[in-house]
Amino acid sequence: MAIERPDLRARIAAQRSQRDAQSSRRFRKQVLRRDGMQCEVAEAGGGTRTLLNFCSNDYLGLSQHFAVVGALQDGAARHGVGSTASHLVCGHHAAHEALERELADWLDVPRALLFGSGYVANLAVLQAFLGDDDLCVQDRLNHASLIDGARLAGCRLRRYPHADVEGALRQLRSVVDGAAMLVTDGVFSMDGDLAPLHDLAVAARVQRALLYVDEAHAIGVLGPDGRGAVAQAGLDLASAPLRLATLGKALGSYGAIVAGEADLVEHLAETARPYVYTTALPPAQALASLAAVKLARQEHWRRERLQDLVQRFRTRAALHDLQLLPSETPIQPVLCGDNAAALAMAAAMEQAGFWIAAIRPPTVSEGQARLRVTVTAAHEPVQVDALVDALARARDQVAGAAASHVA
């Protein structure tokens, strides 16, 4: 008897056709060279184009800083380009240790643990602490890695409406047996707004849940000395015992750390599968991150300049009636509506010399397609002004084309 199975290639072709119909296909651009925020990008038909990048997460402009680059080059010359093993075999280097200690000191916590990426770190945390009988309550707009981590842990996942503390409480009360974690982004990556961390911490304490905050887009940018959204909310270690910080955004490097209570972090080091069973980051990369952390701690002017540019963008955008979300962070979404409009605006901006990514479902909700503008300390005020003016022209151009098509 012949076995009947779905044809995977046919399924893939049908899904691709559906994405084409919904204007939701994803394509990569190839960066040939970066000079500050200017990027030389390969064009599909051959040739190159230089674009001013307004979609990078390099919020403090550290990724090309001479001290960071120099630390990477010197580290590679002295220690090679790889760690050669996992941390628990022979891959844990003095550079890793120094980075973990520097980050723990900066964030004012007892212990920090280095991971290969924020995605991997979130998987590690949720799988290490939660099991089948436990509960994970999450904001509906949390990063995909947090959702995936809960699903892989096998726990009961409950999601509450965005930034709704009462909703979080209801979900925590819905399951009273088993351990519980309340998990949220500190800054939401597509909207740019902040979680109500103070009230969430109260909810977690009342319900005896452990609060875990993903600070990927907050570290280096928010709070006293750039210590993130948890510090900005005034939470102590008892209120927020565990948090994640990525090294590849404001710090311009690569990797992530989980920081917090010593016993919790030590448990991760001993049991978290994504930590135990993977090769450690290259020591040279850790040294580059260490240089970036020291700069972020010392050079407060970068955060001040960044905030000035964010306010400049929002003020000028209001004059043009651009539809923004209520964000005071470097993430400034410009709502476009449907996918086609977002793609058309992104294309118009590229023609004008600006690189801004069109963000579409499933990354955001249906009907909420947008251009995700990110401002950095490496931008100039005149560049921000030119960006806003070009966004207004692109919006009017796209709207005019749509009206002509309807007519």
Secondary structure, DSSP 4 states (H G I P E B T S, - for coil): -PPP---HHHHHHHHHHHHHHTT----PPPEEEEETTEEEEE-TTSSEEEEEE-S---TTS-TT-HHHHHHHHHHHHHH-S---SBIIIII--HHHHHHHHHHHHHHT-SEEEEES-HHHHHHHHHHHH--TT-EEEEETT--HHHHHHHHHHT-EEEEESTT-HHHHHHHHHH--SS-EEEEEESB-TTT-PBP-HHHHHHHHHHTT-EEEEE-TTTTTTSSGGG--HHHHTT--TTTS-EEEEESSSTT-S--EEEEE-HHHHHHHHHH-HHHHTSBPPPHHHHHHHHHHHHHHHH-THHHHHHHHHHHHHHHHHHHTT--B-S--SSEEEEEEESHHHHHHHHHHHHHTTEE-EEE-TTSS-TT-EEEEEE--TTS-HHHHHHHHHHHHHHHHHHHHHHHHHH-
